[in-house]
Amino acid sequence: MPKYLTVASYTAEGAKGLLKEGGTARRAAVEKLMKSLGGRLEAFYFAFGDNDAYIITEGPDKTIVLLTPEEIDQAAKKTVKFQPPGS
């Protein structure tokens, strides 16, 4: 199953909820969500800065695919025949 990176930022209201319920409750909620989608939570980290959380999951269909260095090596060896429009 592919791995995905989710980057999250909290609103002021969301941050209040996080402080009230705690970080472990938020991680548990994401873990439950991923299981319901047929995936799994691999890692959940809170961070300081522009983004508040970085979450790595495995799932059948999300938005940002993570590739291993070996997968990049394999992809770099593939050739693609592409004809630009108007050529």
C-alpha positions in Angstrom: 0.0 0.0 0.0 1.4 3.5 -0.8 2.6 5.9 1.9 1.3 9.4 2.1 2.4 12.6 3.9 -0.3 14.8 5.4 0.6 18.3 6.6 -1.8 19.9 9.0 -2.4 23.3 10.5 -4.8 24.1 13.3 -7.2 27.0 13.4 -7.4 28.9 16.8 -10.6 26.8 17.5 -8.8 23.6 16.6 -5.9 24.4 18.8 -8.2 25.0 21.8 -9.8 21.5 21.1 -6.3 20.0 20.9 -5.3 21.5 24.2 -8.6 20.3 25.8 -8.4 16.7 24.5 -4.6 16.3 24.2 -2.3 15.1 21.5 -2.8 11.4 22.1 -6.6 11.8 21.6 -5.9 13.5 18.2 -3.6 10.7 17.1 -6.2 8.1 18.1 -8.8 10.0 16.1 -6.6 9.9 13.0 -5.7 6.3 13.6 -9.5 5.4 13.7 -10.1 7.4 10.6 -7.4 5.7 8.7 -8.6 2.2 9.7 -12.1 3.2 8.5 -10.6 4.0 5.1 -8.7 0.7 4.9 -5.3 2.2 5.7 -3.1 2.7 8.7 -1.4 5.4 10.7 2.4 5.0 10.6 3.6 8.2 12.3 2.1 11.4 13.8 4.3 14.3 14.8 3.4 17.7 16.1 5.7 20.6 15.1 6.4 24.2 15.7 6.4 26.6 12.7 4.1 27.1 9.7 2.6 23.6 10.1 1.3 22.1 13.3 1.4 18.4 12.4 3.1 15.9 10.0 1.3 12.6 9.6 2.5 9.6 7.6 -0.1 7.0 6.6 -0.6 4.1 4.4 -3.8 4.1 2.4 -5.4 3.1 -0.8 -6.0 6.6 -2.2 -4.9 10.0 -0.9 -3.1 13.0 -2.3 0.7 13.1 -1.7 2.5 9.9 -2.5 5.8 9.2 -0.7 8.5 7.3 -2.6 11.4 5.4 -1.2 14.9 6.1 -2.7 14.7 2.7 -4.4 11.4 3.6 -6.0 12.9 6.8 -7.4 15.8 4.9 -8.8 13.4 2.5 -10.6 11.3 5.5 -11.9 14.4 7.2 -13.2 15.2 4.2 -15.4 11.8 4.3 -17.1 11.5 5.9 -20.5 8.4 7.8 -21.7 7.5 8.7 -25.2 6.0 12.1 -25.1 4.9 14.3 -28.0 4.3 17.9 -27.0 1.1 19.5 -28.4 1.5 20.8 -31.9 4.5 18.7 -32.7 
